[in-house]
Amino acid sequence: MNEPKKPDETEQFHPKGTILVLILFMLTLIALWGSVYLILLSRGVTV
Amino acid sequence: MTTDSKPSMHIDPYERGWIIATIILLIVFAAAITVAGFAMGIQVPAPAGRVNPQTVAQEGQFATPGLRELAPGKYEAYILAQIWRFDPSEITVPAGSEVMFYVTSKDVQHSFSIDGTNVNMQIVPGQISRLGHRFDTPGEYRIVCAEYCGSGHAAMYGKVIVTP
C-alpha cells in the first residue's frame, strides 16, 4: 500500500516546462524591446 | 506550544528568481531610456506655445509658413497642418542642415512624422509642437500624418528633400 507523500517531498517539484516558457517569454521581450531601441538610436538624435 | 506571533513570509525560490529577473530588466530598460534621452539627446516633442486655430492662418509665423534660414546650416520650418495637407508640403535643405520644425493645426488633430527620423509629433489645434532633426544623409524623407484625420487622411503627406 502506498504511503502518502510527506510535505518535504512534494516541495521538490521542479516546473521545468513553466521555466522554459518564462525564459522564452523573457528572451522575446528583450529581443523585441532591443530591436526597437536600436531603431531609435539608428534614426539619430533630435535637436 | 510556541507563541511566535511574528509574521513569516515565504517566497518560493522560483518566484523570487522571476521577481529579481523582472526588476533587473525594468532597471536595464529604464537606464537605456535615460541614456538615450539625456546622454544621447533623443528627446520627445515639446509644446512651443499656443495659438488660436481660427486665426493662425492669418497672423503670426503661420500666416506665411515655410522654411527660414537662421544661419548657415541652421533652419526653422513653420508648417501648418490642415485637412488634408501640410503647408508647405515640401521643403529643401542641404545635407548637414539642422531643421527645427514648428507645426500646428488649424482644424482637427493631425500628426507630423518624418520617415527614417525620430521626428514624430502629435499636432493639436491651438498648440505649436516643436522638434528638430539634423539631416546628414542626402535623399527624400517622406512626411506623413500618422493620426487618422478624415477621409483624405491617406493623401496627407509631404517631403523633406536633402540635397548633397
Backbone of each chain as ProteinMPNN parsed JSONL, in Angstrom:
{"seq_chain_A": "MNEPKKPDETEQFHPKGTILVLILFMLTLIALWGSVYLILLSRGVTV", "coords_chain_A": {"N_chain_A": [[0.835, -1.202, 0.0], [0.524, 2.211, -0.899], [2.165, 4.886, 0.69], [1.119, 8.117, 1.76], [2.626, 11.087, 0.315], [5.203, 12.87, 1.962], [5.181, 16.295, 3.14], [7.695, 17.551, 2.589], [8.644, 16.177, 0.399], [6.859, 16.785, -1.659], [7.456, 19.427, -2.147], [9.683, 19.405, -3.695], [9.194, 19.589, -6.337], [9.93, 20.471, -9.653], [9.172, 22.925, -11.877], [9.742, 22.535, -14.875], [8.769, 22.924, -17.521], [7.265, 25.297, -17.29], [9.285, 27.063, -16.545], [10.812, 27.034, -18.872], [8.999, 28.2, -20.697], [8.754, 30.732, -19.526], [11.367, 31.668, -19.747], [11.621, 31.782, -22.541], [9.669, 33.718, -23.009], [10.828, 35.907, -21.717], [13.204, 36.237, -23.224], [12.106, 36.838, -25.737], [10.821, 39.234, -25.147], [13.06, 40.847, -24.505], [14.394, 40.781, -26.978], [12.535, 42.002, -28.773], [12.141, 44.508, -27.555], [14.772, 45.407, -27.558], [15.311, 45.545, -30.328], [13.614, 47.615, -31.164], [14.702, 49.673, -29.672], [17.251, 49.877, -30.833], [16.513, 50.726, -33.383], [15.527, 53.247, -32.715], [17.916, 54.471, -31.863], [19.389, 54.328, -34.244], [18.131, 56.149, -35.872], [19.03, 58.61, -35.271], [19.753, 61.652, -33.413], [17.441, 63.996, -31.921], [16.935, 67.545, -32.232]], "CA_chain_A": [[0.0, 0.0, 0.0], [1.342, 3.429, -0.981], [2.013, 5.856, 1.764], [1.033, 9.487, 1.227], [3.91, 11.777, 0.312], [5.409, 13.855, 3.016], [5.24, 17.66, 2.602], [9.025, 17.866, 2.078], [8.838, 15.562, -0.917], [6.042, 17.486, -2.655], [8.079, 20.719, -2.443], [10.825, 19.214, -4.571], [8.718, 19.647, -7.716], [10.599, 21.489, -10.483], [8.301, 23.209, -13.039], [10.666, 22.773, -15.997], [8.032, 23.484, -18.666], [6.933, 26.701, -16.99], [10.541, 27.835, -16.597], [11.168, 27.174, -20.283], [8.079, 29.186, -21.286], [9.096, 32.054, -18.997], [12.645, 32.094, -20.345], [11.315, 32.184, -23.923], [8.939, 34.988, -22.913], [11.798, 36.945, -21.344], [14.097, 36.457, -24.364], [11.322, 37.518, -26.773], [10.643, 40.611, -24.673], [14.348, 41.54, -24.652], [14.697, 40.919, -28.41], [11.639, 42.998, -29.372], [12.454, 45.811, -26.964], [16.112, 45.772, -28.031], [15.278, 45.921, -31.74], [13.005, 48.954, -31.239], [15.677, 50.62, -29.109], [18.3, 50.083, -31.84], [15.916, 51.573, -34.427], [15.509, 54.601, -32.141], [19.284, 55.02, -31.903], [19.875, 54.445, -35.628], [17.486, 57.285, -36.536], [19.739, 59.839, -34.923], [19.228, 62.437, -32.305], [16.611, 65.148, -32.22], [17.582, 68.785, -31.773]], "C_chain_A": [[0.871, 1.253, 0.0], [1.085, 4.345, 0.202], [1.898, 7.247, 1.159], [2.381, 10.202, 1.336], [4.0, 12.746, 1.465], [5.503, 15.245, 2.387], [6.6, 17.991, 1.998], [9.228, 17.332, 0.667], [8.05, 16.298, -2.001], [6.67, 18.838, -3.027], [9.284, 20.597, -3.354], [10.444, 19.3, -6.049], [9.406, 20.792, -8.476], [9.766, 21.741, -11.742], [9.129, 23.534, -14.286], [9.968, 23.405, -17.208], [7.717, 24.957, -18.475], [8.181, 27.578, -17.069], [10.952, 28.072, -18.046], [10.305, 28.249, -20.948], [8.442, 30.597, -20.809], [10.415, 32.566, -19.563], [12.427, 32.535, -21.792], [10.599, 33.535, -23.951], [9.912, 36.139, -22.653], [12.724, 37.26, -22.53], [13.375, 37.195, -25.498], [11.134, 38.99, -26.419], [11.924, 41.419, -24.874], [14.655, 41.785, -26.133], [13.83, 42.004, -29.053], [11.956, 44.392, -28.867], [13.798, 46.302, -27.5], [16.1, 46.219, -29.481], [14.67, 47.315, -31.909], [13.978, 50.011, -30.722], [16.789, 50.916, -30.125], [17.785, 50.928, -33.003], [15.913, 53.031, -33.969], [16.891, 55.237, -32.241], [19.757, 55.245, -33.337], [19.27, 55.644, -36.339], [18.085, 58.623, -36.149], [19.032, 60.658, -33.87], [18.288, 63.521, -32.805], [17.338, 66.393, -31.714], [16.537, 69.746, -31.251]], "O_chain_A": [[1.821, 1.366, 0.775], [-0.048, 4.542, 0.64], [2.525, 7.523, 0.137], [3.159, 9.986, 2.265], [3.014, 13.354, 1.883], [5.869, 15.364, 1.217], [6.65, 18.663, 0.968], [9.899, 17.956, -0.155], [8.519, 16.423, -3.133], [6.429, 19.338, -4.126], [9.854, 21.615, -3.748], [11.293, 19.102, -6.918], [9.455, 21.927, -8.002], [9.663, 20.857, -12.593], [9.201, 24.692, -14.698], [10.511, 24.31, -17.841], [7.885, 25.764, -19.389], [8.138, 28.691, -17.593], [11.386, 29.166, -18.408], [10.815, 29.103, -21.673], [8.438, 31.543, -21.598], [10.561, 33.76, -19.828], [12.983, 33.545, -22.223], [10.879, 34.384, -24.797], [9.833, 37.195, -23.28], [12.996, 38.429, -22.806], [13.955, 38.069, -26.142], [11.268, 39.873, -27.267], [11.876, 42.549, -25.359], [15.119, 42.863, -26.503], [14.341, 42.839, -29.799], [12.034, 45.342, -29.645], [13.943, 47.473, -27.853], [16.798, 47.167, -29.841], [15.159, 48.108, -32.713], [14.063, 51.109, -31.271], [17.22, 52.061, -30.263], [18.521, 51.748, -33.551], [16.252, 53.934, -34.734], [17.027, 56.39, -32.65], [20.441, 56.228, -33.622], [19.84, 56.119, -37.322], [17.671, 59.661, -36.664], [17.889, 60.397, -33.494], [18.336, 63.911, -33.972], [18.237, 66.306, -30.878], [16.873, 70.848, -30.817]]}, "seq_chain_B": "MTTDSKPSMHIDPYERGWIIATIILLIVFAAAITVAGFAMGIQVPAPAGRVNPQTVAQEGQFATPGLRELAPGKYEAYILAQIWRFDPSEITVPAGSEVMFYVTSKDVQHSFSIDGTNVNMQIVPGQISRLGHRFDTPGEYRIVCAEYCGSGHAAMYGKVIVTP", "coords_chain_B": {"N_chain_B": [[4.012, 24.555, 23.506], [4.332, 26.927, 20.949], [4.457, 30.436, 20.826], [4.857, 32.205, 18.681], [4.344, 35.158, 17.308], [5.307, 36.611, 15.238], [5.068, 37.607, 11.907], [5.689, 35.466, 9.172], [7.27, 35.386, 5.991], [7.056, 33.568, 3.21], [8.686, 32.971, 0.258], [8.628, 31.338, -2.725], [11.486, 29.828, -4.21], [11.624, 29.868, -7.073], [9.743, 31.794, -7.668], [10.909, 33.981, -6.453], [13.199, 34.231, -8.017], [12.065, 34.923, -10.488], [10.9, 37.393, -9.856], [13.197, 38.895, -9.241], [14.566, 38.795, -11.712], [12.744, 40.198, -13.313], [12.756, 42.73, -12.107], [15.422, 43.471, -12.556], [15.395, 43.605, -15.348], [13.574, 45.736, -15.772], [15.057, 47.809, -14.623], [17.26, 47.883, -16.357], [15.975, 48.573, -18.79], [14.922, 51.097, -18.088], [17.308, 52.458, -17.591], [18.456, 52.408, -20.134], [16.653, 53.986, -21.6], [16.992, 56.385, -20.234], [19.672, 56.978, -20.843], [19.464, 57.273, -23.637], [17.765, 59.489, -23.752], [18.918, 61.57, -22.174], [21.775, 61.461, -22.245], [22.344, 60.952, -24.937], [20.628, 62.6, -26.287], [18.093, 62.212, -27.487], [15.052, 63.405, -27.729], [11.631, 63.899, -26.671], [8.867, 65.492, -28.404], [8.257, 68.983, -27.733], [5.819, 71.251, -26.441], [5.576, 74.409, -27.958], [4.235, 76.707, -27.634], [1.09, 78.533, -27.721], [-1.661, 78.948, -29.937], [-4.338, 80.623, -31.676], [-6.489, 78.575, -33.263], [-8.38, 79.436, -35.1], [-7.498, 81.799, -36.157], [-4.919, 81.394, -36.839], [-3.921, 81.021, -39.399], [-3.944, 83.51, -40.484], [-2.395, 85.302, -39.085], [0.79, 86.041, -37.514], [3.641, 83.748, -37.45], [2.681, 81.546, -38.826], [1.097, 82.534, -40.802], [2.534, 82.939, -43.029], [3.735, 80.297, -43.786], [6.665, 78.159, -43.931], [10.13, 77.626, -44.874], [12.807, 78.946, -43.047], [15.969, 80.444, -43.038], [18.226, 80.518, -40.478], [20.89, 80.637, -39.905], [23.959, 79.7, -41.565], [23.349, 76.394, -42.464], [21.49, 76.071, -40.515], [18.133, 75.938, -39.812], [14.66, 76.946, -39.548], [11.423, 75.605, -39.688], [8.198, 76.488, -40.388], [5.206, 74.951, -40.267], [1.961, 74.445, -41.379], [-0.638, 72.394, -40.555], [-3.467, 70.942, -42.047], [-6.748, 69.816, -43.048], [-6.463, 68.208, -46.087], [-3.567, 68.322, -45.865], [-0.121, 69.385, -45.696], [1.229, 72.564, -45.162], [3.975, 74.349, -45.917], [4.167, 71.593, -48.269], [6.489, 70.585, -49.052], [9.914, 70.792, -48.426], [13.244, 71.981, -48.928], [16.551, 71.311, -48.129], [20.116, 71.664, -47.644], [22.459, 68.907, -47.229], [23.451, 68.023, -43.934], [22.155, 69.936, -42.619], [20.473, 71.495, -39.895], [17.287, 71.311, -38.829], [14.615, 72.908, -37.315], [11.411, 72.078, -36.546], [8.311, 73.684, -36.458], [5.093, 73.104, -35.812], [1.6, 73.326, -36.316], [-1.996, 72.939, -36.117], [-4.872, 73.934, -37.969], [-7.377, 72.981, -37.907], [-8.404, 69.985, -37.317], [-7.153, 67.274, -35.227], [-3.894, 66.234, -36.051], [-0.925, 64.461, -37.136], [2.652, 64.673, -37.288], [5.052, 63.191, -38.904], [8.258, 62.178, -39.737], [9.642, 60.03, -41.959], [12.218, 57.67, -41.229], [13.473, 59.176, -39.352], [13.583, 60.424, -35.947], [11.598, 62.227, -35.66], [8.444, 62.801, -34.718], [5.418, 63.904, -34.128], [2.519, 64.8, -32.276], [-0.084, 66.707, -33.527], [-1.887, 69.24, -32.408], [-4.792, 71.229, -32.55], [-4.427, 74.638, -31.745], [-2.137, 74.406, -30.343], [1.41, 74.721, -30.581], [3.695, 72.473, -31.842], [7.013, 71.352, -31.354], [10.023, 70.17, -32.725], [13.245, 69.03, -33.674], [15.64, 68.06, -36.256], [18.715, 66.768, -37.476], [19.732, 66.643, -40.717], [21.75, 64.577, -42.193], [22.192, 62.782, -44.253], [21.854, 62.807, -47.75], [18.802, 62.828, -49.679], [15.326, 61.835, -50.006], [12.941, 62.472, -47.611], [10.059, 61.256, -46.404], [7.16, 62.943, -45.284], [4.55, 62.205, -43.16], [1.096, 62.091, -42.127], [0.226, 60.626, -39.255], [-1.997, 60.315, -37.799], [-5.278, 59.439, -37.829], [-7.309, 61.481, -39.729], [-9.564, 61.921, -41.142], [-11.474, 61.45, -44.248], [-9.632, 62.028, -46.267], [-7.215, 61.411, -45.25], [-5.175, 59.563, -46.021], [-4.008, 60.834, -48.151], [-2.527, 62.803, -47.145], [0.445, 64.026, -47.056], [3.949, 64.861, -47.264], [7.235, 66.077, -48.121], [10.709, 66.093, -47.204], [13.394, 67.313, -48.815], [16.683, 66.514, -49.098], [19.536, 67.845, -50.199], [22.723, 67.048, -51.767]], "CA_chain_B": [[3.336, 25.357, 22.488], [5.06, 28.154, 20.621], [3.59, 31.618, 20.654], [5.587, 33.123, 17.796], [3.357, 35.96, 16.57], [5.993, 37.345, 14.17], [4.628, 37.064, 10.62], [6.781, 34.956, 8.331], [6.937, 35.498, 4.577], [7.754, 32.556, 2.438], [8.63, 33.154, -1.193], [9.192, 30.196, -3.432], [12.726, 30.221, -4.899], [11.363, 30.195, -8.484], [9.035, 33.07, -7.679], [11.908, 35.004, -6.125], [14.044, 34.377, -9.2], [11.297, 35.65, -11.509], [10.771, 38.786, -9.391], [14.516, 39.542, -9.382], [14.837, 38.967, -13.148], [11.851, 41.262, -13.805], [13.248, 44.017, -11.602], [16.661, 43.781, -13.293], [15.01, 44.002, -16.706], [12.998, 47.082, -15.703], [16.153, 48.753, -14.363], [18.04, 48.0, -17.601], [15.169, 49.337, -19.744], [14.867, 52.492, -17.635], [18.642, 53.034, -17.785], [18.655, 52.601, -21.576], [15.842, 55.146, -21.985], [17.634, 57.57, -19.645], [20.875, 57.248, -21.639], [19.035, 57.802, -24.947], [17.131, 60.796, -23.599], [19.731, 62.637, -21.579], [23.172, 61.426, -22.676], [22.441, 60.987, -26.398], [19.85, 63.747, -26.783], [16.864, 61.893, -28.22], [14.014, 63.985, -26.887], [10.254, 63.882, -27.163], [8.494, 66.854, -28.802], [7.827, 69.875, -26.66], [4.925, 72.322, -26.894], [6.356, 75.639, -28.068], [3.372, 77.862, -27.472], [-0.315, 78.322, -28.05], [-2.178, 79.84, -30.967], [-5.774, 80.488, -31.903], [-6.599, 77.84, -34.537], [-9.272, 80.128, -36.04], [-6.813, 82.933, -36.79], [-3.499, 81.075, -37.0], [-3.523, 81.119, -40.811], [-3.954, 84.913, -40.916], [-1.457, 86.159, -38.335], [1.958, 85.376, -36.927], [4.559, 82.999, -38.317], [1.975, 80.55, -39.642], [0.415, 83.202, -41.915], [3.427, 82.683, -44.176], [4.531, 79.134, -43.381], [7.756, 77.824, -44.84], [11.466, 77.418, -44.322], [13.577, 80.173, -42.849], [17.367, 80.156, -42.697], [18.657, 81.326, -39.334], [22.338, 80.749, -40.058], [24.347, 78.629, -42.493], [23.121, 75.04, -41.949], [20.513, 76.089, -39.417], [16.85, 76.397, -40.347], [13.429, 76.634, -38.838], [10.335, 75.413, -40.648], [6.847, 76.653, -39.844], [4.334, 74.134, -41.111], [0.566, 74.456, -40.952], [-1.345, 71.176, -40.945], [-4.909, 71.121, -42.213], [-7.292, 68.694, -43.816], [-5.609, 67.103, -45.75], [-2.251, 68.643, -46.421], [0.81, 70.206, -44.926], [1.576, 73.774, -45.894], [4.246, 73.776, -47.236], [4.252, 70.127, -48.266], [7.827, 70.174, -49.485], [10.99, 71.739, -48.121], [14.535, 71.508, -49.421], [17.696, 71.81, -47.36], [21.349, 70.929, -47.966], [22.865, 67.889, -46.256], [24.138, 68.557, -42.765], [21.337, 71.013, -42.03], [19.698, 71.254, -38.688], [15.984, 71.96, -39.052], [13.667, 72.861, -36.204], [10.047, 72.133, -37.087], [7.214, 74.212, -35.639], [3.902, 72.659, -36.54], [0.309, 73.419, -35.629], [-3.136, 72.594, -36.964], [-5.947, 74.944, -37.892], [-8.702, 72.349, -37.856], [-8.528, 68.815, -36.439], [-5.889, 66.711, -34.744], [-3.08, 65.534, -37.051], [0.405, 64.204, -36.603], [3.728, 65.058, -38.203], [6.047, 62.15, -38.719], [9.194, 62.132, -40.863], [10.206, 58.674, -42.078], [13.665, 57.499, -41.086], [13.993, 60.036, -38.283], [12.804, 60.329, -34.711], [10.618, 63.313, -35.607], [7.092, 62.244, -34.716], [4.724, 64.775, -33.178], [1.07, 64.942, -32.318], [-0.387, 68.1, -33.853], [-3.17, 69.547, -31.779], [-5.204, 72.616, -32.814], [-4.236, 75.539, -30.608], [-0.809, 74.216, -29.737], [2.531, 74.586, -31.513], [4.606, 71.391, -31.461], [8.361, 71.665, -31.836], [11.041, 69.123, -32.658], [14.205, 69.247, -34.751], [16.463, 66.929, -36.686], [19.849, 67.117, -38.33], [19.673, 65.795, -41.911], [23.12, 64.369, -42.67], [22.233, 61.953, -45.464], [21.01, 63.317, -48.828], [17.708, 61.95, -50.085], [13.964, 62.334, -49.758], [12.347, 61.967, -46.375], [8.612, 61.45, -46.515], [6.412, 63.42, -44.113], [3.195, 61.64, -43.189], [0.204, 62.296, -40.991], [0.013, 59.292, -38.695], [-3.198, 60.351, -36.952], [-6.398, 59.431, -38.766], [-7.905, 62.811, -39.641], [-10.721, 62.047, -42.033], [-11.478, 60.615, -45.458], [-8.462, 62.289, -47.095], [-6.019, 61.198, -44.428], [-4.122, 58.833, -46.743], [-3.371, 61.716, -49.132], [-1.862, 63.885, -46.42], [1.877, 63.752, -46.903], [4.851, 65.843, -47.847], [8.586, 65.52, -48.096], [11.892, 66.921, -46.972], [14.424, 66.936, -49.785], [18.02, 66.874, -48.609], [20.438, 67.84, -51.359], [24.138, 66.819, -51.377]], "C_chain_B": [[4.103, 26.658, 22.226], [4.077, 29.29, 20.396], [4.314, 32.668, 19.809], [4.598, 33.908, 16.931], [3.995, 36.729, 15.412], [5.572, 36.771, 12.808], [5.826, 36.595, 9.792], [6.341, 35.02, 6.878], [7.751, 34.478, 3.799], [7.584, 32.851, 0.954], [9.326, 31.957, -1.828], [10.446, 30.627, -4.19], [12.512, 30.588, -6.368], [10.682, 31.558, -8.6], [10.016, 34.213, -7.401], [12.804, 35.282, -7.343], [13.348, 35.189, -10.278], [11.156, 37.113, -11.133], [12.096, 39.527, -9.596], [14.83, 39.797, -10.856], [13.997, 40.107, -13.72], [12.346, 42.634, -13.364], [14.527, 44.431, -12.335], [16.338, 44.282, -14.698], [14.437, 45.418, -16.727], [14.081, 48.136, -15.476], [16.976, 48.97, -15.634], [17.277, 48.832, -18.628], [15.15, 50.819, -19.36], [16.212, 53.178, -17.847], [18.883, 53.321, -19.268], [17.884, 53.82, -22.071], [16.476, 56.44, -21.463], [18.873, 57.957, -20.45], [20.48, 57.865, -22.98], [18.499, 59.222, -24.815], [18.069, 61.884, -23.153], [21.181, 62.633, -22.054], [23.283, 61.566, -24.191], [21.582, 62.076, -27.023], [18.654, 63.401, -27.633], [15.691, 62.312, -27.34], [12.632, 63.815, -27.498], [9.866, 65.322, -27.524], [7.981, 67.678, -27.637], [6.835, 70.884, -27.213], [5.686, 73.65, -26.866], [5.492, 76.877, -27.919], [1.951, 77.532, -27.859], [-0.737, 79.345, -29.102], [-3.694, 79.664, -31.028], [-5.963, 79.786, -33.249], [-7.49, 78.537, -35.56], [-8.57, 81.271, -36.772], [-5.359, 82.627, -37.128], [-3.026, 81.229, -38.449], [-3.458, 82.56, -41.294], [-2.92, 85.777, -40.2], [-0.295, 85.342, -37.78], [2.76, 84.594, -37.953], [3.828, 82.038, -39.256], [1.142, 81.192, -40.765], [1.23, 83.03, -43.191], [4.314, 81.496, -43.816], [5.626, 78.836, -44.4], [9.071, 77.7, -44.086], [12.177, 78.754, -44.183], [14.993, 79.795, -42.429], [17.799, 81.095, -41.58], [20.145, 81.629, -39.417], [22.737, 79.661, -41.044], [24.173, 77.244, -41.845], [22.113, 74.958, -40.824], [19.204, 76.708, -39.909], [15.738, 76.202, -39.325], [12.309, 76.577, -39.87], [9.012, 75.549, -39.918], [5.886, 75.944, -40.782], [2.933, 74.116, -40.516], [-0.128, 73.203, -41.474], [-2.836, 71.475, -41.036], [-5.434, 69.957, -43.039], [-7.146, 68.998, -45.302], [-4.261, 67.35, -46.396], [-1.406, 69.387, -45.402], [1.156, 71.407, -45.78], [2.822, 74.39, -45.26], [4.381, 72.25, -47.147], [5.648, 69.65, -48.642], [8.847, 71.23, -49.067], [12.319, 71.12, -48.55], [15.657, 72.147, -48.613], [18.952, 71.051, -47.791], [21.702, 69.925, -46.862], [23.659, 68.528, -45.125], [23.342, 69.643, -42.067], [20.589, 70.545, -40.794], [18.378, 72.022, -38.844], [15.104, 71.789, -37.815], [12.262, 73.055, -36.777], [9.082, 72.689, -36.04], [5.932, 73.892, -36.402], [2.659, 72.862, -35.674], [-0.798, 73.077, -36.616], [-4.187, 73.684, -36.856], [-7.329, 74.303, -37.872], [-8.743, 71.178, -36.862], [-7.144, 68.319, -36.011], [-5.193, 65.947, -35.873], [-1.827, 65.014, -36.34], [1.418, 64.518, -37.684], [4.872, 64.095, -37.963], [6.95, 62.104, -39.949], [9.853, 60.757, -40.875], [11.722, 58.676, -41.906], [14.3, 58.411, -40.059], [13.162, 59.805, -37.019], [11.822, 61.486, -34.561], [9.225, 62.709, -35.757], [6.295, 63.004, -33.662], [3.218, 64.693, -33.359], [0.781, 66.413, -32.568], [-1.81, 68.409, -33.41], [-3.554, 70.989, -32.106], [-5.025, 73.481, -31.563], [-2.877, 75.417, -29.952], [0.259, 74.101, -30.824], [3.437, 73.467, -30.992], [5.963, 71.65, -32.103], [9.285, 70.474, -31.673], [11.965, 69.301, -33.856], [14.999, 68.005, -35.084], [17.602, 67.459, -37.542], [19.869, 66.133, -39.49], [21.083, 65.664, -42.504], [23.177, 63.639, -44.011], [21.314, 62.53, -46.536], [19.926, 62.303, -49.207], [16.368, 62.608, -49.824], [13.402, 61.669, -48.519], [10.849, 62.284, -46.418], [8.025, 61.945, -45.19], [5.007, 62.832, -44.2], [2.411, 62.085, -41.96], [-0.139, 60.898, -40.478], [-1.186, 59.25, -37.741], [-4.398, 60.425, -37.891], [-7.201, 60.723, -38.621], [-9.073, 62.999, -40.606], [-10.528, 61.265, -43.315], [-10.247, 60.835, -46.335], [-7.148, 62.062, -46.376], [-4.86, 60.566, -45.209], [-3.377, 59.722, -47.73], [-2.586, 62.834, -48.465], [-0.394, 63.536, -46.191], [2.68, 64.878, -47.538], [6.239, 65.252, -47.886], [9.636, 66.579, -47.777], [12.939, 66.426, -47.956], [15.77, 67.443, -49.266], [18.989, 66.73, -49.771], [21.889, 67.658, -50.904], [24.902, 68.128, -51.174]], "O_chain_B": [[4.469, 27.383, 23.152], [2.998, 29.098, 19.838], [4.376, 33.845, 20.164], [4.08, 33.389, 15.943], [3.295, 37.428, 14.68], [5.709, 35.569, 12.583], [6.852, 37.271, 9.734], [5.184, 34.744, 6.561], [8.98, 34.539, 3.75], [6.462, 32.965, 0.461], [10.464, 31.624, -1.497], [10.455, 31.714, -4.767], [13.145, 31.519, -6.865], [10.988, 32.358, -9.485], [9.956, 35.268, -8.032], [13.118, 36.433, -7.646], [13.965, 36.046, -10.911], [11.278, 37.987, -11.992], [12.106, 40.662, -10.073], [15.301, 40.875, -11.217], [14.491, 40.896, -14.526], [12.354, 43.583, -14.148], [14.695, 45.597, -12.692], [16.927, 45.251, -15.177], [14.779, 46.211, -17.604], [14.034, 49.22, -16.058], [17.346, 50.1, -15.954], [17.862, 49.704, -19.271], [15.34, 51.688, -20.21], [16.259, 54.345, -18.237], [19.448, 54.357, -19.618], [18.4, 54.599, -22.872], [16.497, 57.457, -22.156], [19.098, 59.139, -20.709], [21.074, 58.851, -23.415], [18.754, 60.065, -25.675], [18.035, 62.996, -23.679], [21.762, 63.7, -22.247], [24.202, 62.217, -24.687], [21.793, 62.437, -28.181], [18.226, 64.226, -28.44], [15.378, 61.662, -26.342], [12.495, 63.61, -28.704], [10.464, 66.269, -27.012], [7.368, 67.168, -26.698], [6.991, 71.333, -28.349], [6.352, 73.975, -25.884], [5.988, 77.994, -28.068], [1.639, 76.413, -28.268], [-0.225, 80.464, -29.141], [-4.251, 78.697, -30.508], [-5.625, 80.361, -34.284], [-7.381, 78.27, -36.757], [-8.981, 81.666, -37.862], [-4.643, 83.487, -37.64], [-1.858, 81.533, -38.692], [-2.971, 82.819, -42.395], [-2.604, 86.872, -40.665], [-0.388, 84.128, -37.604], [2.584, 84.754, -39.161], [4.307, 81.754, -40.354], [0.55, 80.486, -41.581], [0.681, 82.98, -44.292], [5.508, 81.665, -43.569], [5.529, 79.209, -45.569], [9.12, 77.673, -42.856], [12.149, 79.585, -45.091], [15.189, 78.934, -41.571], [17.743, 82.316, -41.723], [20.601, 82.713, -39.055], [21.929, 78.779, -41.336], [24.773, 76.957, -40.809], [21.907, 73.892, -40.244], [19.175, 77.853, -40.362], [15.852, 75.419, -38.382], [12.253, 77.386, -40.796], [8.735, 74.828, -38.96], [5.772, 76.301, -41.955], [2.735, 73.821, -39.337], [-0.198, 72.978, -42.683], [-3.389, 72.18, -40.193], [-4.667, 69.212, -43.648], [-7.691, 70.009, -45.745], [-3.872, 66.673, -47.347], [-1.895, 69.929, -44.411], [1.355, 71.28, -46.988], [2.732, 74.914, -44.15], [4.672, 71.699, -46.085], [5.95, 68.459, -48.562], [8.66, 72.419, -49.325], [12.49, 69.901, -48.534], [15.703, 73.365, -48.438], [18.858, 69.914, -48.253], [21.293, 70.08, -45.711], [24.438, 69.456, -45.341], [23.778, 70.203, -41.061], [20.151, 69.401, -40.673], [18.376, 73.246, -38.974], [14.882, 70.676, -37.338], [11.97, 74.07, -37.411], [9.041, 72.228, -34.899], [5.731, 74.371, -37.518], [2.669, 72.605, -34.47], [-0.551, 72.943, -37.814], [-4.374, 74.283, -35.797], [-8.339, 75.005, -37.825], [-9.082, 71.37, -35.694], [-6.116, 68.88, -36.39], [-5.805, 65.127, -36.557], [-1.692, 65.113, -35.121], [1.072, 64.616, -38.862], [5.57, 64.173, -36.952], [6.463, 62.003, -41.075], [10.532, 60.371, -39.923], [12.413, 59.577, -42.383], [15.521, 58.426, -39.906], [12.166, 59.081, -37.037], [11.276, 61.71, -33.48], [8.882, 62.171, -36.81], [6.464, 62.786, -32.462], [2.719, 64.535, -34.474], [1.342, 67.277, -31.893], [-2.787, 67.905, -33.966], [-2.727, 71.888, -31.956], [-5.425, 73.095, -30.465], [-2.51, 76.232, -29.105], [0.042, 73.466, -31.855], [3.889, 73.505, -29.848], [6.051, 72.107, -33.242], [9.327, 69.846, -30.615], [11.515, 69.683, -34.936], [15.036, 67.037, -34.325], [17.465, 68.465, -38.238], [20.008, 64.927, -39.281], [21.541, 66.545, -43.231], [24.094, 63.851, -44.805], [20.125, 62.728, -46.285], [20.109, 61.093, -49.074], [16.291, 63.784, -49.469], [13.393, 60.443, -48.406], [10.447, 63.447, -46.462], [8.353, 61.431, -44.12], [4.35, 62.961, -45.233], [2.974, 62.406, -40.913], [-0.728, 60.091, -41.198], [-1.368, 58.296, -36.985], [-4.521, 61.374, -38.665], [-7.711, 61.031, -37.543], [-9.509, 64.125, -40.848], [-9.562, 60.518, -43.466], [-9.85, 59.933, -47.073], [-6.091, 62.48, -46.849], [-3.71, 60.984, -45.073], [-2.247, 59.415, -48.11], [-2.043, 63.709, -49.14], [-0.051, 62.832, -45.241], [2.145, 65.727, -48.251], [6.405, 64.046, -47.703], [9.467, 67.769, -48.043], [13.324, 65.257, -47.93], [15.959, 68.636, -49.03], [19.229, 65.627, -50.262], [22.25, 68.058, -49.797], [26.089, 68.105, -50.847]]}, "name": "protein", "num_of_chains": 2, "seq": "MNEPKKPDETEQFHPKGTILVLILFMLTLIALWGSVYLILLSRGVTVMTTDSKPSMHIDPYERGWIIATIILLIVFAAAITVAGFAMGIQVPAPAGRVNPQTVAQEGQFATPGLRELAPGKYEAYILAQIWRFDPSEITVPAGSEVMFYVTSKDVQHSFSIDGTNVNMQIVPGQISRLGHRFDTPGEYRIVCAEYCGSGHAAMYGKVIVTP"}
